[in-house]
Amino acid sequence: MYRVMIVDDEPIIVEGLSRSIPWENWDCQVVATANDGLEAKRLIDECKPHMIFLDICMPEMDGLTLIAAVKSEYEDMEISILTGYRDFDYAQQAIRLGVSRFLLKPSNMEELKEAIEKMCGNLKKKHITGEPGPGRSHESTASSFIVKNALDYIKGNYTRKLTLNEVAEKTYVSQWHLSKLLNRHTGQSFSELLNHVRMERAKELLKNPALRIGDIAEAVGFLDMAHFSRVFKKQEGISANEYRNKVLGKE
């Protein structure tokens, strides 16, 4: 019996898909529904469905990031998009991330049945008959997508206290999975990546002699001056003050 999950912010569509489709004809059963991205990811981790029907255009949800999160963590899960969002480039990206079908609302029953048959066929080819385990570790489009989004988020939020948990939530993956992906793709931990971004910005600010080093430390996200000094010296091999004198001396 294949487990099915439906994700849509319109209850009438969730109800319609759950009740109007003869799921038993494909040995399928709807085991969970969700109305937003975070709830969807929580239930996916909990129920581990074999296939998902997903609306990518919902409030406060990045559909492509959710797809990438699912495919990077559970590559055997089948996903079909069901949306009113008519964008060819978006559809192409979704397909590159591993989506089986991209259906535009309103979809007719034949299109829905064809999508179900396609996903069931794919699952049978993979010999998925019971629990779909976590996706196998390998370089993939979905994993690269998650890492890029995580790095972009770090670069956009390094000036304040930033945690691995927050970045993981924004990319719809667990802390453990994000940490593994960052290390695999960059060779660095989350804290090393965050500190590198902060130090690169600090080096730019040190070129301005009017700025105090304490103010620069705070501007790049450090509340503790001693911590900033340790991290800077570890990365650059010299203190922030020595770096400033060296750079300004060349100008």
N, C-alpha and C positions, 0 to 999 in steps of 0.2 A: 504494500500500500504506500503510494507516494504522498508525502505531506506537502500541502499547498498553503501558501500565505498570500494574502491580498493586502496591498498598501495603497490607500487612497483617502484623501481628506473629505470626500463626499460619501456620507453613510449610505445614501441610496444606491450608489455604484457598488459599494462593498456588499450590500445586501443582495443586489441584483446578481452579481457574479457568484456569490456564495450559493444562491438558491436556484438560479435559472439554468446553470450548467450541470448536466448529469455527470458529475465527477467520477461516480462509480464505474462509468463505462471505460475509464482509463486506469482503474484501480487507484484513484486519487481521493484525497479527503482534505477539505479545508480545515486546518488546525489552528490558524491564528489570523487575525486582521489587525491593522494598525492605521492610524490617521496622521502620523508625522514621522519624520526621519529617525529621531532618537528612540521613539517607542518601537519603531520597526526594527532598528538594529538590536535593541534589547531582546525583542521577541525572536529574532533570527538566531541570536546566540543561545537563547533558551530552548527554542523548539527545533532548531536546525531543519528547516523545511527543505524538501528536494527542489521545489520550484516556487518562484515568486512572480506575481503580477504586480507591477509597480508603476504608480503615477509619479513622474519625475518633476512635475510642476505643482508643488505644494508649498504653503507658507513656511518660511524659516527652514527650508531644506534645500541642500545642494544635491540634486538627483545624481549627477555624475560621480560625486564623491562617495555617496552611499553605494552606488553600483561598484565602484572601484574597491571600496572597503570590503564588500561581500565577496567579490571575486578574488581579492588578494588573500583573504582569510579562508574562504570556502570555495575553491575554484570549481568544484563539481556541481555547485548549485546552479540551477537554470533560472534565468531571469527574462521575463518579457515585459516590455514597456507598454503601458496603456495610457495615452495622454492626449490632450488637446493642443499640445505645444508643437507647432509645425515649424521645425527648424532643421534643415538638411544637415548642416554642420554638426549640430547637437546629436542628431541621429547617428551620424558617422562615428562620432566619438564614443557613443554608447555601444555601438557594434564592435568597435576596436577594443573596448573594455570587456567584451564577452557576452553582450546581450544576444539572446536567441532571436527575438522578434521585436519590432518597433511598430506598434499598432496605434493608429490615430482614432481618437474618439469622434463620433460614436462608432464603435466597431460592431460589425454584425456577428451573428452566432457562428457563421462559417469561418470567419477570420480567427475567432477565439478558439474554435475547435482545432483549426490547423496549427495554431500556436501550441496548444496542449499536446497534440500529437508529435509535433517537432521536439518539444522539450522531453516528453516521455521517451521518444526515440533516442535522443542524445543520452539520456540517463541509462537506457538499456545498453547502449554501446559502451558506456563507461562501467558497465556491470554494477551499477548502484542499485542495490536491492534492500539495503538496510540503512544504517546511520551514515550520512555523508560526513566524513571526517574533515579536519582542517585542511586547507589547500596545501599541496606539496610546495616546499621551499624552492623557488626558482625565480630567475629574473623575468618579470612579466610586465605587461603594459599597466595592469591595475596597480601593482606594487609601486611602479615608478610614478604613477599618477598620485598615489597617496604620499609618497616621499616629497614630491614637488610641492604639493599643497601644504605639507607640514613645514617645509623650509620657508615657503612664502609667508606662512602664518608667523613663524619665528621672526623673520625679518621685519614684519609689520608690527610686532608687539614686544620686541626685546627691551624697550625702555622701562617696562614695569615688571613686577614679579610675575614670572611665567613658569608654569609647571608642565611636566610631561603629560599629566592627566588632562589639563586643559586642551593641549594640542591634540591629544588622542580623541577627546570628545568632538572637536571640530572636524576631525577626519573620520569619525564613526568607527574607530577601531579601538581595541584594548590597549592599555599602556604597554603591556608585554609585547604585543604584536608590533606596535609602532616602534618601540625600542629596537626590536629585532630587524625591522625593515630599514631603519636609519643606519644601523650598524652595518648591515649587509650592503647597502647602496653607497654609503659615504665612508665607512670605516671608522666612524666616530659615534660617540654616545650623544644623547640629547644635550647634556650639560656642556659637552665639548663644543657642539655646534652652536649652542646659544652663546657661550663665552667667545667663540670666534667672531660671531656677528658683532657682539658688543665691543670687542677689542679693535676690530677694523674701523668701527665708527669712532672709537676713542682716539685712534691714531689720526683720523681726519681732524677731530676737534683740537688735538694737541698742537696742530699747526697754527692755531690762533693764540698768540701770547697773552691776550687779554682775558682768557678763560683760566680760572683756577682749576687745578687737578681735581680737587674735591668736587667741584661743580660738574666737571666732566664725568667723573665716576658716577655721580647721581643721574646725570643725563642719559647714561647708557644702561641704567638699571641696577646699579649697585648702591645699597644704602650703607654698606660698611666699606669705608675707605681702605682698611687693611686688606679686606678680601679682594677689592679691585687691584690693589698693588701686587698681591700674590699672583693673581691670575694674569695680569699684564706681564710680569717678569717671567712667568712660566712660559707664556706664548712667545714673547719677543726676546727673552734672554737678558734684557736690561730693564731698568725701572722706567716708569712713565716720564719722570723728570729728565732722565738721561736721554730717552728717546726724543723728547722735545728739544733738548739742547743740540742733539745730533742733527735733527731735521732742520731746525732754525739756523744752525750754523752753516748749513749747505746753501741756504737761500740768500 
